[in-house]
Amino acid sequence: MGIGPCSCKFLLGISGQGAPAIVTVTGPTGNVTNFTGTIINFSAEQCFTGGPMCNPAVNNFDVNFRDSGGNTINFTQGRRGTIACVDNTIATLMDGTAQATGNVLDGDFTVDFSYTINPITDIASIVITATGEDNTVFQTAFTAPISPQTFIGDCDETVGP
């Protein structure tokens, strides 16, 4: 599968209401804050259709994090940069854009993520890095069961039996 604005398609999510995660935020002056999350939720839909084609108008991802201390970090209105898919088990996005909201971060961020499925366990390993205009960096890596709707594939692949 190639690399490009719509070289493949994916519909990604995690099962349930979220997963535990540790988030590291490095401020523009290098100060580091770690947040241990009670929940992180992640979803992405890029170029996805159920039929044999890709739709470039399908272009969204969201990250929502909160910890027991009431801290929230959300990346919303996520838009595609460059996506790639490998062997129907790995989906990546490079140079996406999103709006940070919540009580920790705000502003425009460039976002990269990878979502790798273990096909034996149906557990995804997810790595997300977001860099703000002021060089603030959000980083997390976590695992979670995949959602039943999760799909990674070529544009000519279809969903279902």
PyMOL commands that set and color helices and strands:
alter all, ss='L'
color gray80, all
select strands_A, chain A and resi 3-4+9-13+19-26+32-46+59-67+72-79+82-86+90-102+107-118+123-132+137-145+151-153
alter strands_A, ss='S'
color yellow, strands_A
deselect
rebuild
show_as cartoon
